[in-house]
Amino acid sequence: MDLDLEAARTAQDIIKETNDKGAKDVENFITKTLGVLQVNGVYACILYLYSRSSDSNKVSKSIRKQLIEMTKLVGQNPANDDNAENVLKYLTDYICTDINTLMLTKQIWEQTLVYARYGAKAREK
């Protein structure tokens, strides 16, 4: 499986789903999300996405849904992303308990968000 290809496809899906939002706003939100992921990790990233206000809710929901779905690539069966409690428990029970799974998930999510950020920037041009 080509994880880079999957990251690119997922980034394209995020950009398509947020097409009705301003490109600069989407880019800024993705950049903030990427920062949380890089500094604080996978759990904090999803927690951040659940905590966003209504003005960025559609972008947040799209990113969250796509990232959680990507955990299938590391051999997991993700929880429904509409329930924050279930997703956070899923992350702690199945992703964060194994360092290899955690690091691979973080790496895939980072690549996806980098691609999505540049996709939003390209849409702006």
Secondary structure, DSSP 8 states (H G I E B T S, - for coil): --HHHHHHHHHHHHHHHTTTS-HHHHHHHHHHHHHHHHHH-HHHHHHHHHT--GGGHHHHHHHHHHHHHHGGGGT-----TT-HHHHHHHIIIIITTSHHHHHHHHHHHHHHHHHHHHHHHHHH-
